[in-house]
Amino acid sequence: MPAASIRIGCAGWSLPGRYATLTGAGDSMLARYATRFPVVEINSSFYRPHQQRTYERWAASVPAAFRFSVKLPKAISHDAALRGCGPSLDRFLEEVGGLGRSLGGLLLQLPPSHAFDARVAAGFFGVLRRRTDVRVVCEPRHVSWFTPQADAMLERHAIGRVAADPARVPEAAQPGGDTAWRYWRWHGAPRMYYSDYSEAALHALAHRIRAQAGGARWVIFDNTAHGFAVANAARLQDILDAPPFPEPSRA
């Protein structure tokens, strides 16, 4: 069934030559990527800052309905462990502001060692929400986050919880927290970042996505090391019959 609220893309816009026929022509790799996919996840922001004009240039390279999600810096999620992050958040949000209306949301990925601490988490999300109302999803990786208490805290701050594959616990495979923006990140299995997904796995994912009706639904393939993300994302589009570009909105 057509699914205008479902958007499928990749972590980054690298296009292996063997999949050149999946996209159209464009002046840059991002422009070519955007002829097929309506969303992309920027991961490079995790490792280093980008100037505001760089984000502006990326936004100018894509159609009006295209959306970016941007990963919060490692300096915030890992080095500072969500403490004392106000100035760092201010810098980051000023930079990504260059995307303008093309900013679809933010991704916070926590290290596997980061256990749930309600005070620390609520304090950080409170600081974040005082600065922006843009959509946010969190990908925790410590088992202590997959509890009703953690989900309730995320929901209070309008933060979604990523549905990840491979899932560390069964609950991690399904979206949690605030489900207005459901966000799947498929990293590759059994070998993370490398493995290709089978036809059966993609059909099973399509079934899960359809079952989570309502709201915006994004699926990001992060199995980019051998380039399979592009093929998997394109095949999932076909399975879901999801149009490359819905009507312009924040969905």
CYANA upper distance limits for C-alpha pairs under 8 A (distance plus 0.5 A):
  1 MET  CA    240 LEU  CA      6.88
  1 MET  CA    241 ASP  CA      6.54
  1 MET  CA    242 ALA  CA      8.14
  2 PRO  CA    240 LEU  CA      7.33
  2 PRO  CA    241 ASP  CA      5.78
  2 PRO  CA    242 ALA  CA      5.72
  2 PRO  CA    243 PRO  CA      7.34
  3 ALA  CA    240 LEU  CA      7.72
  3 ALA  CA    241 ASP  CA      7.61
  3 ALA  CA    242 ALA  CA      5.59
  3 ALA  CA    243 PRO  CA      7.62
  4 ALA  CA    242 ALA  CA      7.04
  4 ALA  CA    243 PRO  CA      7.12
  4 ALA  CA    245 PHE  CA      8.29
  4 ALA  CA    246 PRO  CA      5.66
  4 ALA  CA    247 GLU  CA      8.24
  5 SER  CA    214 GLY  CA      8.48
  5 SER  CA    215 GLY  CA      7.32
  5 SER  CA    216 ALA  CA      5.54
  5 SER  CA    217 ARG  CA      6.49
  5 SER  CA    246 PRO  CA      7.81
  5 SER  CA    251 ALA  CA      6.42
  6 ILE  CA    216 ALA  CA      6.83
  6 ILE  CA    217 ARG  CA      5.22
  6 ILE  CA    218 TRP  CA      6.28
  6 ILE  CA    219 VAL  CA      8.24
  6 ILE  CA    242 ALA  CA      7.10
  6 ILE  CA    251 ALA  CA      8.49
  7 ARG  CA     37 PHE  CA      8.34
  7 ARG  CA     38 PRO  CA      6.76
  7 ARG  CA     39 VAL  CA      6.93
  7 ARG  CA    216 ALA  CA      8.47
  7 ARG  CA    217 ARG  CA      6.74
  7 ARG  CA    218 TRP  CA      5.28
  7 ARG  CA    219 VAL  CA      6.84
  7 ARG  CA    242 ALA  CA      7.99
  7 ARG  CA    244 PRO  CA      8.10
  8 ILE  CA     37 PHE  CA      6.98
  8 ILE  CA     38 PRO  CA      7.31
  8 ILE  CA     39 VAL  CA      6.89
  8 ILE  CA    218 TRP  CA      6.26
  8 ILE  CA    219 VAL  CA      5.26
  8 ILE  CA    220 ILE  CA      6.57
  8 ILE  CA    233 ALA  CA      6.64
  8 ILE  CA    236 LEU  CA      8.22
  8 ILE  CA    237 GLN  CA      7.26
  9 GLY  CA     37 PHE  CA      6.04
  9 GLY  CA     38 PRO  CA      7.25
  9 GLY  CA     39 VAL  CA      5.69
  9 GLY  CA     40 VAL  CA      5.82
  9 GLY  CA     41 GLU  CA      8.10
  9 GLY  CA    218 TRP  CA      8.33
  9 GLY  CA    219 VAL  CA      6.79
  9 GLY  CA    220 ILE  CA      5.52
  9 GLY  CA    221 PHE  CA      6.97
  9 GLY  CA    230 VAL  CA      8.18
  9 GLY  CA    233 ALA  CA      6.34
 10 CYS  CA     39 VAL  CA      8.01
 10 CYS  CA     40 VAL  CA      5.91
 10 CYS  CA     41 GLU  CA      6.76
 10 CYS  CA    219 VAL  CA      8.45
 10 CYS  CA    220 ILE  CA      5.32
 10 CYS  CA    221 PHE  CA      5.16
 10 CYS  CA    222 ASP  CA      6.57
 10 CYS  CA    229 ALA  CA      6.56
 10 CYS  CA    230 VAL  CA      7.10
 10 CYS  CA    233 ALA  CA      7.43
 11 ALA  CA     40 VAL  CA      6.52
 11 ALA  CA     41 GLU  CA      5.11
 11 ALA  CA     42 ILE  CA      6.80
 11 ALA  CA     43 ASN  CA      7.08
 11 ALA  CA    220 ILE  CA      6.75
 11 ALA  CA    221 PHE  CA      6.60
 11 ALA  CA    222 ASP  CA      5.58
 11 ALA  CA    224 THR  CA      7.82
 11 ALA  CA    229 ALA  CA      8.42
 12 GLY  CA     40 VAL  CA      6.61
 12 GLY  CA     41 GLU  CA      6.21
 12 GLY  CA     42 ILE  CA      6.16
 12 GLY  CA     43 ASN  CA      7.26
 13 TRP  CA     29 MET  CA      7.31
 13 TRP  CA     30 LEU  CA      6.23
 13 TRP  CA     33 TYR  CA      6.52
 13 TRP  CA     40 VAL  CA      7.40
 14 SER  CA     29 MET  CA      7.41
 14 SER  CA     30 LEU  CA      8.34
 14 SER  CA     33 TYR  CA      8.40
 14 SER  CA    227 GLY  CA      8.38
 15 LEU  CA     19 TYR  CA      7.36
 15 LEU  CA     20 ALA  CA      7.54
 15 LEU  CA     29 MET  CA      7.54
 15 LEU  CA     33 TYR  CA      7.68
 15 LEU  CA    227 GLY  CA      7.85
 15 LEU  CA    230 VAL  CA      7.53
 16 PRO  CA     20 ALA  CA      7.40
 16 PRO  CA    227 GLY  CA      6.48
 19 TYR  CA     23 THR  CA      8.35
 19 TYR  CA    230 VAL  CA      7.96
 19 TYR  CA    231 ALA  CA      7.51
 22 LEU  CA     36 ARG  CA      7.57
 22 LEU  CA    234 ALA  CA      7.91
 23 THR  CA     32 ARG  CA      6.41
 23 THR  CA     33 TYR  CA      6.62
 23 THR  CA     34 ALA  CA      8.39
 23 THR  CA     35 THR  CA      6.29
 23 THR  CA     36 ARG  CA      5.79
 24 GLY  CA     32 ARG  CA      6.07
 24 GLY  CA     33 TYR  CA      8.19
 24 GLY  CA     35 THR  CA      5.98
 24 GLY  CA     36 ARG  CA      7.61
 25 ALA  CA     31 ALA  CA      8.17
 25 ALA  CA     32 ARG  CA      5.85
 25 ALA  CA     35 THR  CA      8.03
 26 GLY  CA     30 LEU  CA      8.43
 26 GLY  CA     31 ALA  CA      5.45
 26 GLY  CA     32 ARG  CA      5.08
 26 GLY  CA     35 THR  CA      8.43
 27 ASP  CA     31 ALA  CA      6.63
 27 ASP  CA     32 ARG  CA      7.74
 28 SER  CA     32 ARG  CA      6.75
 28 SER  CA     61 SER  CA      8.42
 29 MET  CA     33 TYR  CA      6.51
 30 LEU  CA     34 ALA  CA      6.58
 30 LEU  CA     58 TRP  CA      8.15
 30 LEU  CA     61 SER  CA      7.42
 30 LEU  CA     62 VAL  CA      7.91
 31 ALA  CA     35 THR  CA      7.16
 31 ALA  CA     61 SER  CA      6.07
 31 ALA  CA     62 VAL  CA      6.26
 32 ARG  CA     36 ARG  CA      8.04
 33 TYR  CA     37 PHE  CA      6.72
 34 ALA  CA     38 PRO  CA      6.61
 34 ALA  CA     39 VAL  CA      8.17
 34 ALA  CA     62 VAL  CA      6.51
 34 ALA  CA     63 PRO  CA      7.82
 34 ALA  CA     66 PHE  CA      7.80
 35 THR  CA    244 PRO  CA      8.49
 36 ARG  CA    234 ALA  CA      8.38
 36 ARG  CA    244 PRO  CA      6.44
 37 PHE  CA    234 ALA  CA      8.46
 37 PHE  CA    244 PRO  CA      6.17
 37 PHE  CA    245 PHE  CA      8.19
 38 PRO  CA     65 ALA  CA      7.61
 38 PRO  CA     66 PHE  CA      5.33
 38 PRO  CA     67 ARG  CA      6.93
 38 PRO  CA    244 PRO  CA      6.23
 38 PRO  CA    245 PHE  CA      6.20
 39 VAL  CA     66 PHE  CA      6.25
 39 VAL  CA     67 ARG  CA      5.37
 39 VAL  CA     68 PHE  CA      6.12
 39 VAL  CA     69 SER  CA      8.08
 40 VAL  CA     67 ARG  CA      7.33
 40 VAL  CA     68 PHE  CA      5.66
 40 VAL  CA     69 SER  CA      6.87
 40 VAL  CA    220 ILE  CA      7.96
 41 GLU  CA     68 PHE  CA      6.31
 41 GLU  CA     69 SER  CA      5.24
 41 GLU  CA     70 VAL  CA      6.32
 41 GLU  CA     71 LYS  CA      7.88
 41 GLU  CA    220 ILE  CA      7.68
 42 ILE  CA     68 PHE  CA      7.50
 42 ILE  CA     69 SER  CA      6.65
 42 ILE  CA     70 VAL  CA      5.30
 42 ILE  CA     71 LYS  CA      6.60
 43 ASN  CA     47 TYR  CA      8.22
 43 ASN  CA     70 VAL  CA      7.11
 43 ASN  CA     71 LYS  CA      5.92
 44 SER  CA     48 ARG  CA      6.90
 44 SER  CA     71 LYS  CA      8.22
 45 SER  CA     49 PRO  CA      5.97
 45 SER  CA     50 HIS  CA      7.16
 45 SER  CA     70 VAL  CA      7.43
 45 SER  CA     71 LYS  CA      6.41
 45 SER  CA     72 LEU  CA      7.05
 45 SER  CA     73 PRO  CA      6.30
 46 PHE  CA     71 LYS  CA      6.13
 46 PHE  CA     72 LEU  CA      6.08
 46 PHE  CA     73 PRO  CA      4.44
 46 PHE  CA     74 LYS  CA      5.56
 46 PHE  CA     75 ALA  CA      8.45
 47 TYR  CA     73 PRO  CA      6.77
 47 TYR  CA     74 LYS  CA      6.64
 48 ARG  CA     73 PRO  CA      7.65
 49 PRO  CA     73 PRO  CA      8.12
 49 PRO  CA     92 PHE  CA      8.00
 49 PRO  CA     95 GLU  CA      8.43
 50 HIS  CA     54 THR  CA      6.77
 50 HIS  CA     55 TYR  CA      7.73
 50 HIS  CA     95 GLU  CA      7.24
 51 GLN  CA     55 TYR  CA      7.37
 51 GLN  CA     95 GLU  CA      6.32
 52 GLN  CA     56 GLU  CA      6.78
 52 GLN  CA     94 GLU  CA      7.60
 52 GLN  CA     95 GLU  CA      4.77
 52 GLN  CA     96 VAL  CA      6.80
 52 GLN  CA     97 GLY  CA      7.41
 52 GLN  CA     98 GLY  CA      5.40
 53 ARG  CA     57 ARG  CA      6.60
 53 ARG  CA     98 GLY  CA      6.79
 54 THR  CA     58 TRP  CA      6.86
 54 THR  CA     98 GLY  CA      8.08
 55 TYR  CA     59 ALA  CA      6.68
 55 TYR  CA     95 GLU  CA      7.76
 55 TYR  CA     96 VAL  CA      6.77
 55 TYR  CA     97 GLY  CA      8.25
 55 TYR  CA     98 GLY  CA      5.44
 55 TYR  CA     99 LEU  CA      5.75
 56 GLU  CA     60 ALA  CA      6.73
 56 GLU  CA     98 GLY  CA      5.10
 56 GLU  CA     99 LEU  CA      5.83
 56 GLU  CA    100 GLY  CA      8.22
 57 ARG  CA     61 SER  CA      6.95
 58 TRP  CA     62 VAL  CA      7.56
 58 TRP  CA     99 LEU  CA      7.89
 59 ALA  CA     98 GLY  CA      8.25
 59 ALA  CA     99 LEU  CA      5.83
 59 ALA  CA    100 GLY  CA      8.13
 59 ALA  CA    102 SER  CA      6.68
 62 VAL  CA     66 PHE  CA      6.68
 64 ALA  CA    102 SER  CA      7.77
 64 ALA  CA    248 PRO  CA      7.25
 65 ALA  CA    102 SER  CA      7.95
 65 ALA  CA    245 PHE  CA      7.07
 65 ALA  CA    246 PRO  CA      7.70
 65 ALA  CA    247 GLU  CA      7.31
 65 ALA  CA    248 PRO  CA      4.93
 65 ALA  CA    249 SER  CA      7.28
 66 PHE  CA    102 SER  CA      6.72
 66 PHE  CA    245 PHE  CA      7.98
 66 PHE  CA    248 PRO  CA      8.42
 67 ARG  CA    101 ARG  CA      8.47
 67 ARG  CA    102 SER  CA      5.20
 67 ARG  CA    103 LEU  CA      6.17
 67 ARG  CA    104 GLY  CA      5.47
 67 ARG  CA    250 ARG  CA      8.43
 68 PHE  CA     99 LEU  CA      8.46
 68 PHE  CA    102 SER  CA      6.56
 68 PHE  CA    103 LEU  CA      5.61
 68 PHE  CA    104 GLY  CA      5.68
 68 PHE  CA    105 GLY  CA      7.42
 69 SER  CA    103 LEU  CA      6.86
 69 SER  CA    104 GLY  CA      5.87
 69 SER  CA    105 GLY  CA      5.25
 69 SER  CA    106 LEU  CA      5.78
 69 SER  CA    107 LEU  CA      7.16
 70 VAL  CA     96 VAL  CA      8.23
 70 VAL  CA    103 LEU  CA      8.39
 70 VAL  CA    105 GLY  CA      7.10
 70 VAL  CA    106 LEU  CA      5.40
 70 VAL  CA    107 LEU  CA      6.37
 71 LYS  CA    106 LEU  CA      6.36
 71 LYS  CA    107 LEU  CA      5.04
 71 LYS  CA    108 LEU  CA      6.46
 71 LYS  CA    109 GLN  CA      7.96
 72 LEU  CA     76 ILE  CA      7.54
 72 LEU  CA     77 SER  CA      7.69
 72 LEU  CA     92 PHE  CA      8.14
 72 LEU  CA    106 LEU  CA      7.32
 72 LEU  CA    107 LEU  CA      6.53
 72 LEU  CA    108 LEU  CA      5.92
 72 LEU  CA    109 GLN  CA      8.07
 73 PRO  CA     77 SER  CA      7.08
 73 PRO  CA     92 PHE  CA      8.29
 74 LYS  CA     78 HIS  CA      5.66
 74 LYS  CA     79 ASP  CA      6.89
 75 ALA  CA     79 ASP  CA      5.25
 75 ALA  CA     80 ALA  CA      6.46
 75 ALA  CA     88 SER  CA      8.49
 76 ILE  CA     80 ALA  CA      5.62
 76 ILE  CA     81 ALA  CA      6.72
 76 ILE  CA     82 LEU  CA      6.18
 76 ILE  CA     83 ARG  CA      8.29
 76 ILE  CA     85 CYS  CA      6.74
 76 ILE  CA     88 SER  CA      7.53
 76 ILE  CA     89 LEU  CA      8.33
 77 SER  CA     81 ALA  CA      5.64
 77 SER  CA     82 LEU  CA      6.12
 77 SER  CA    108 LEU  CA      7.45
 77 SER  CA    109 GLN  CA      7.29
 77 SER  CA    110 LEU  CA      6.18
 77 SER  CA    111 PRO  CA      7.96
 78 HIS  CA     82 LEU  CA      8.09
 78 HIS  CA    110 LEU  CA      7.21
 78 HIS  CA    111 PRO  CA      6.82
 80 ALA  CA     84 GLY  CA      7.60
 80 ALA  CA     85 CYS  CA      7.59
 81 ALA  CA    114 HIS  CA      8.11
 82 LEU  CA    120 VAL  CA      7.45
 82 LEU  CA    121 ALA  CA      7.65
 82 LEU  CA    124 PHE  CA      6.27
 83 ARG  CA    120 VAL  CA      7.50
 83 ARG  CA    124 PHE  CA      7.28
 85 CYS  CA     89 LEU  CA      6.45
 85 CYS  CA    124 PHE  CA      8.01
 86 GLY  CA     90 ASP  CA      6.70
 86 GLY  CA    127 VAL  CA      7.21
 86 GLY  CA    128 LEU  CA      8.33
 87 PRO  CA     91 ARG  CA      6.91
 88 SER  CA     92 PHE  CA      6.72
 89 LEU  CA     93 LEU  CA      6.44
 89 LEU  CA    128 LEU  CA      7.79
 90 ASP  CA     94 GLU  CA      6.62
 90 ASP  CA    131 ARG  CA      8.20
 91 ARG  CA     95 GLU  CA      6.81
 92 PHE  CA     96 VAL  CA      6.79
 93 LEU  CA     97 GLY  CA      6.40
 94 GLU  CA     98 GLY  CA      7.92
 96 VAL  CA    100 GLY  CA      8.42
 96 VAL  CA    103 LEU  CA      8.05
 97 GLY  CA    103 LEU  CA      8.19
 99 LEU  CA    103 LEU  CA      5.85
104 GLY  CA    134 VAL  CA      8.02
104 GLY  CA    135 ARG  CA      7.53
104 GLY  CA    250 ARG  CA      6.76
104 GLY  CA    251 ALA  CA      8.16
105 GLY  CA    134 VAL  CA      6.26
105 GLY  CA    135 ARG  CA      5.11
105 GLY  CA    136 VAL  CA      6.01
105 GLY  CA    137 VAL  CA      8.26
106 LEU  CA    134 VAL  CA      7.85
106 LEU  CA    135 ARG  CA      6.80
106 LEU  CA    136 VAL  CA      5.20
106 LEU  CA    137 VAL  CA      6.89
107 LEU  CA    136 VAL  CA      6.38
107 LEU  CA    137 VAL  CA      5.59
107 LEU  CA    138 CYS  CA      6.35
107 LEU  CA    139 GLU  CA      7.99
108 LEU  CA    136 VAL  CA      8.01
108 LEU  CA    137 VAL  CA      6.76
108 LEU  CA    138 CYS  CA      5.13
108 LEU  CA    139 GLU  CA      6.59
109 GLN  CA    138 CYS  CA      6.29
109 GLN  CA    139 GLU  CA      5.08
109 GLN  CA    140 PRO  CA      6.59
110 LEU  CA    114 HIS  CA      6.89
110 LEU  CA    138 CYS  CA      8.04
110 LEU  CA    139 GLU  CA      6.63
110 LEU  CA    140 PRO  CA      5.49
110 LEU  CA    141 ARG  CA      6.88
111 PRO  CA    140 PRO  CA      7.61
111 PRO  CA    141 ARG  CA      6.79
111 PRO  CA    142 HIS  CA      8.13
112 PRO  CA    140 PRO  CA      7.72
112 PRO  CA    141 ARG  CA      5.07
112 PRO  CA    142 HIS  CA      5.47
113 SER  CA    141 ARG  CA      8.09
113 SER  CA    142 HIS  CA      6.63
114 HIS  CA    140 PRO  CA      8.20
114 HIS  CA    141 ARG  CA      7.94
114 HIS  CA    142 HIS  CA      6.53
115 ALA  CA    142 HIS  CA      5.98
115 ALA  CA    143 VAL  CA      7.99
115 ALA  CA    144 SER  CA      6.30
115 ALA  CA    145 TRP  CA      7.44
116 PHE  CA    121 ALA  CA      7.80
116 PHE  CA    142 HIS  CA      7.95
116 PHE  CA    144 SER  CA      5.99
116 PHE  CA    145 TRP  CA      5.81
116 PHE  CA    150 ALA  CA      7.76
117 ASP  CA    121 ALA  CA      6.49
118 ALA  CA    122 ALA  CA      6.30
118 ALA  CA    150 ALA  CA      7.74
118 ALA  CA    153 MET  CA      7.92
119 ARG  CA    123 GLY  CA      6.44
120 VAL  CA    124 PHE  CA      6.69
121 ALA  CA    125 PHE  CA      6.68
122 ALA  CA    126 GLY  CA      6.40
122 ALA  CA    153 MET  CA      7.36
122 ALA  CA    157 HIS  CA      8.31
123 GLY  CA    127 VAL  CA      6.80
124 PHE  CA    128 LEU  CA      6.69
125 PHE  CA    129 ARG  CA      6.44
125 PHE  CA    157 HIS  CA      6.95
126 GLY  CA    130 ARG  CA      6.71
126 GLY  CA    157 HIS  CA      7.57
127 VAL  CA    131 ARG  CA      7.26
128 LEU  CA    132 THR  CA      6.84
129 ARG  CA    133 ASP  CA      6.50
129 ARG  CA    157 HIS  CA      7.76
135 ARG  CA    158 ALA  CA      8.17
135 ARG  CA    159 ILE  CA      7.79
135 ARG  CA    181 TRP  CA      7.82
136 VAL  CA    158 ALA  CA      7.98
136 VAL  CA    159 ILE  CA      5.81
136 VAL  CA    160 GLY  CA      6.82
137 VAL  CA    159 ILE  CA      5.87
137 VAL  CA    160 GLY  CA      4.84
137 VAL  CA    161 ARG  CA      5.90
137 VAL  CA    162 VAL  CA      6.68
137 VAL  CA    181 TRP  CA      8.21
137 VAL  CA    183 TYR  CA      7.73
138 CYS  CA    159 ILE  CA      7.32
138 CYS  CA    160 GLY  CA      6.60
138 CYS  CA    161 ARG  CA      5.43
138 CYS  CA    162 VAL  CA      6.37
139 GLU  CA    161 ARG  CA      6.41
139 GLU  CA    162 VAL  CA      5.52
139 GLU  CA    163 ALA  CA      8.30
139 GLU  CA    164 ALA  CA      8.19
140 PRO  CA    145 TRP  CA      6.97
140 PRO  CA    161 ARG  CA      8.15
140 PRO  CA    162 VAL  CA      8.38
141 ARG  CA    145 TRP  CA      8.02
141 ARG  CA    168 ARG  CA      7.60
143 VAL  CA    168 ARG  CA      7.75
143 VAL  CA    169 VAL  CA      7.38
145 TRP  CA    150 ALA  CA      6.04
145 TRP  CA    151 ASP  CA      8.13
146 PHE  CA    150 ALA  CA      7.08
146 PHE  CA    151 ASP  CA      7.63
146 PHE  CA    169 VAL  CA      8.47
146 PHE  CA    171 GLU  CA      6.76
146 PHE  CA    172 ALA  CA      7.35
147 THR  CA    151 ASP  CA      6.73
148 PRO  CA    152 ALA  CA      6.51
149 GLN  CA    153 MET  CA      6.83
150 ALA  CA    154 LEU  CA      6.79
150 ALA  CA    177 GLY  CA      8.30
151 ASP  CA    155 GLU  CA      6.65
151 ASP  CA    161 ARG  CA      8.34
151 ASP  CA    176 GLY  CA      6.73
151 ASP  CA    177 GLY  CA      4.98
151 ASP  CA    178 ASP  CA      8.39
152 ALA  CA    156 ARG  CA      6.69
152 ALA  CA    177 GLY  CA      6.89
153 MET  CA    157 HIS  CA      7.17
153 MET  CA    177 GLY  CA      8.06
154 LEU  CA    158 ALA  CA      6.70
154 LEU  CA    159 ILE  CA      5.40
154 LEU  CA    160 GLY  CA      7.08
154 LEU  CA    161 ARG  CA      8.07
154 LEU  CA    177 GLY  CA      5.40
154 LEU  CA    178 ASP  CA      6.94
155 GLU  CA    159 ILE  CA      6.21
155 GLU  CA    160 GLY  CA      7.49
155 GLU  CA    177 GLY  CA      5.12
155 GLU  CA    178 ASP  CA      4.87
156 ARG  CA    178 ASP  CA      8.30
158 ALA  CA    177 GLY  CA      8.07
158 ALA  CA    178 ASP  CA      5.78
159 ILE  CA    177 GLY  CA      6.58
159 ILE  CA    178 ASP  CA      5.76
160 GLY  CA    175 PRO  CA      7.70
160 GLY  CA    176 GLY  CA      6.44
160 GLY  CA    177 GLY  CA      5.15
160 GLY  CA    178 ASP  CA      4.87
160 GLY  CA    179 THR  CA      6.28
160 GLY  CA    180 ALA  CA      8.00
160 GLY  CA    181 TRP  CA      6.84
160 GLY  CA    182 ARG  CA      7.19
160 GLY  CA    183 TYR  CA      8.16
161 ARG  CA    175 PRO  CA      5.99
161 ARG  CA    176 GLY  CA      5.09
161 ARG  CA    177 GLY  CA      5.71
161 ARG  CA    178 ASP  CA      7.65
161 ARG  CA    179 THR  CA      8.39
161 ARG  CA    182 ARG  CA      8.12
161 ARG  CA    183 TYR  CA      7.93
162 VAL  CA    172 ALA  CA      8.01
162 VAL  CA    174 GLN  CA      7.95
162 VAL  CA    175 PRO  CA      5.87
162 VAL  CA    176 GLY  CA      7.37
162 VAL  CA    182 ARG  CA      7.58
162 VAL  CA    183 TYR  CA      5.70
162 VAL  CA    184 TRP  CA      6.21
162 VAL  CA    185 ARG  CA      7.24
163 ALA  CA    167 ALA  CA      8.30
163 ALA  CA    172 ALA  CA      6.11
163 ALA  CA    173 ALA  CA      5.17
163 ALA  CA    174 GLN  CA      5.11
163 ALA  CA    175 PRO  CA      5.07
163 ALA  CA    176 GLY  CA      7.97
163 ALA  CA    182 ARG  CA      8.31
163 ALA  CA    183 TYR  CA      6.67
163 ALA  CA    184 TRP  CA      5.11
163 ALA  CA    185 ARG  CA      6.71
164 ALA  CA    172 ALA  CA      6.46
164 ALA  CA    173 ALA  CA      5.71
164 ALA  CA    174 GLN  CA      7.92
164 ALA  CA    184 TRP  CA      6.36
164 ALA  CA    185 ARG  CA      5.45
164 ALA  CA    186 TRP  CA      6.26
164 ALA  CA    187 HIS  CA      7.99
165 ASP  CA    173 ALA  CA      6.83
165 ASP  CA    185 ARG  CA      6.99
165 ASP  CA    186 TRP  CA      5.23
165 ASP  CA    187 HIS  CA      6.38
165 ASP  CA    188 GLY  CA      7.47
165 ASP  CA    189 ALA  CA      7.75
166 PRO  CA    173 ALA  CA      8.14
166 PRO  CA    186 TRP  CA      7.62
166 PRO  CA    187 HIS  CA      7.33
166 PRO  CA    188 GLY  CA      7.62
166 PRO  CA    189 ALA  CA      6.68
166 PRO  CA    190 PRO  CA      8.10
166 PRO  CA    192 MET  CA      8.14
167 ALA  CA    171 GLU  CA      8.19
167 ALA  CA    172 ALA  CA      5.64
167 ALA  CA    173 ALA  CA      5.74
168 ARG  CA    172 ALA  CA      6.82
169 VAL  CA    173 ALA  CA      7.99
170 PRO  CA    174 GLN  CA      8.36
175 PRO  CA    179 THR  CA      7.33
175 PRO  CA    182 ARG  CA      6.30
175 PRO  CA    183 TYR  CA      7.17
175 PRO  CA    184 TRP  CA      7.80
176 GLY  CA    182 ARG  CA      8.35
179 THR  CA    215 GLY  CA      7.89
180 ALA  CA    214 GLY  CA      8.22
180 ALA  CA    215 GLY  CA      5.53
180 ALA  CA    216 ALA  CA      6.84
181 TRP  CA    215 GLY  CA      6.62
181 TRP  CA    216 ALA  CA      5.44
181 TRP  CA    217 ARG  CA      6.49
181 TRP  CA    218 TRP  CA      8.12
182 ARG  CA    215 GLY  CA      7.96
182 ARG  CA    216 ALA  CA      6.70
182 ARG  CA    217 ARG  CA      5.29
182 ARG  CA    218 TRP  CA      6.77
183 TYR  CA    217 ARG  CA      6.43
183 TYR  CA    218 TRP  CA      5.34
183 TYR  CA    219 VAL  CA      6.40
183 TYR  CA    220 ILE  CA      8.16
184 TRP  CA    217 ARG  CA      8.46
184 TRP  CA    218 TRP  CA      6.72
184 TRP  CA    219 VAL  CA      5.17
184 TRP  CA    220 ILE  CA      6.57
185 ARG  CA    219 VAL  CA      6.66
185 ARG  CA    220 ILE  CA      5.46
185 ARG  CA    221 PHE  CA      6.47
185 ARG  CA    222 ASP  CA      7.23
186 TRP  CA    219 VAL  CA      8.19
186 TRP  CA    220 ILE  CA      6.81
186 TRP  CA    221 PHE  CA      5.42
186 TRP  CA    222 ASP  CA      6.24
186 TRP  CA    223 ASN  CA      7.56
187 HIS  CA    192 MET  CA      5.86
187 HIS  CA    193 TYR  CA      5.69
187 HIS  CA    221 PHE  CA      6.68
187 HIS  CA    222 ASP  CA      5.00
187 HIS  CA    223 ASN  CA      5.38
188 GLY  CA    192 MET  CA      4.98
188 GLY  CA    193 TYR  CA      5.53
188 GLY  CA    194 TYR  CA      6.39
188 GLY  CA    195 SER  CA      5.30
188 GLY  CA    196 ASP  CA      6.90
188 GLY  CA    197 TYR  CA      7.29
188 GLY  CA    221 PHE  CA      8.32
188 GLY  CA    222 ASP  CA      7.38
188 GLY  CA    223 ASN  CA      5.31
189 ALA  CA    193 TYR  CA      8.30
189 ALA  CA    194 TYR  CA      8.17
189 ALA  CA    195 SER  CA      5.86
189 ALA  CA    196 ASP  CA      7.83
189 ALA  CA    197 TYR  CA      7.61
190 PRO  CA    195 SER  CA      6.81
191 ARG  CA    195 SER  CA      5.69
192 MET  CA    223 ASN  CA      7.20
193 TYR  CA    222 ASP  CA      6.56
193 TYR  CA    223 ASN  CA      4.34
193 TYR  CA    224 THR  CA      6.24
193 TYR  CA    225 ALA  CA      6.02
193 TYR  CA    226 HIS  CA      8.37
194 TYR  CA    223 ASN  CA      5.75
194 TYR  CA    224 THR  CA      7.02
194 TYR  CA    225 ALA  CA      5.61
194 TYR  CA    226 HIS  CA      6.11
194 TYR  CA    227 GLY  CA      8.46
194 TYR  CA    228 PHE  CA      8.07
195 SER  CA    223 ASN  CA      6.94
195 SER  CA    226 HIS  CA      8.27
195 SER  CA    228 PHE  CA      7.91
196 ASP  CA    223 ASN  CA      7.73
196 ASP  CA    228 PHE  CA      6.04
196 ASP  CA    229 ALA  CA      8.22
196 ASP  CA    232 ASN  CA      7.99
197 TYR  CA    201 ALA  CA      6.59
197 TYR  CA    202 LEU  CA      7.20
197 TYR  CA    228 PHE  CA      8.44
197 TYR  CA    232 ASN  CA      7.16
198 SER  CA    202 LEU  CA      6.87
199 GLU  CA    203 HIS  CA      6.74
200 ALA  CA    204 ALA  CA      6.69
201 ALA  CA    205 LEU  CA      6.70
202 LEU  CA    206 ALA  CA      6.66
202 LEU  CA    232 ASN  CA      8.14
202 LEU  CA    235 ARG  CA      8.38
202 LEU  CA    236 LEU  CA      6.69
203 HIS  CA    207 HIS  CA      6.80
203 HIS  CA    236 LEU  CA      8.16
203 HIS  CA    239 ILE  CA      7.52
204 ALA  CA    208 ARG  CA      6.96
205 LEU  CA    209 ILE  CA      6.73
206 ALA  CA    210 ARG  CA      6.72
206 ALA  CA    236 LEU  CA      7.53
206 ALA  CA    239 ILE  CA      7.59
206 ALA  CA    240 LEU  CA      6.85
207 HIS  CA    211 ALA  CA      6.72
208 ARG  CA    212 GLN  CA      6.99
209 ILE  CA    213 ALA  CA      7.78
209 ILE  CA    217 ARG  CA      8.00
215 GLY  CA    251 ALA  CA      8.12
216 ALA  CA    251 ALA  CA      5.53
217 ARG  CA    251 ALA  CA      8.19
220 ILE  CA    233 ALA  CA      8.15
221 PHE  CA    229 ALA  CA      5.57
221 PHE  CA    230 VAL  CA      8.19
221 PHE  CA    232 ASN  CA      7.83
221 PHE  CA    233 ALA  CA      6.99
222 ASP  CA    229 ALA  CA      6.61
223 ASN  CA    227 GLY  CA      7.45
223 ASN  CA    228 PHE  CA      6.55
223 ASN  CA    229 ALA  CA      5.61
224 THR  CA    228 PHE  CA      6.39
224 THR  CA    229 ALA  CA      5.73
224 THR  CA    230 VAL  CA      8.36
227 GLY  CA    231 ALA  CA      8.27
228 PHE  CA    232 ASN  CA      6.58
229 ALA  CA    233 ALA  CA      6.44
230 VAL  CA    234 ALA  CA      6.67
231 ALA  CA    235 ARG  CA      6.59
232 ASN  CA    236 LEU  CA      6.63
233 ALA  CA    237 GLN  CA      6.78
234 ALA  CA    238 ASP  CA      6.99
235 ARG  CA    239 ILE  CA      6.76
236 LEU  CA    240 LEU  CA      6.61
237 GLN  CA    241 ASP  CA      6.11
237 GLN  CA    242 ALA  CA      5.66
237 GLN  CA    243 PRO  CA      7.93
237 GLN  CA    244 PRO  CA      8.28
238 ASP  CA    242 ALA  CA      7.26
